[in-house]
Amino acid sequence: MLIERSRVTIVDNSGALQVMLFAVNGKNNRHFARVGQIVRGSVKKAQPNGKVSKGDVVSILITGTVRKISRKDGTSIRFSKNMGVVVNKTSGEPIATRVLAPVCREIKDLGYNKVVSLAPEVL
């Protein structure tokens, strides 16, 4: 789970490297996000010639967290860092053309097939 002001490493080639969360989208004023949710954040570190620059406000799809994710079949999975992909706010399509790290199977189950097709592996 990620809370507001958490840092997320961006694992695509959009130009953003690190984003700080400041809003979790959804009902009932949720203050935490899980894998598969879209959150809003501010870019804190960016590459010089990317599509996204430092200070931009972007929407991020959470693709992996340090906190363990338990599945219905009894298995669990966790990552070494909090990871996300920059997506379009309205459609949920990724801005980038490549995803550089594996994504969770839950992303596929939620219907983000474009992100899954760009990822090198689904865990």
Secondary structure, DSSP 4 states (H G I P E B T S, - for coil): -EETT-EEEE-BSSSEEEEEEEEE-SSTT--EE-TT-EEEEEEEEE-TTSSS-TT-EEEEEEEE-SS-EE-TTS-EE--SS-EEEEE-TTT--BSSS-B-S-B-HHHHHTT-HHHHHHSS-B-
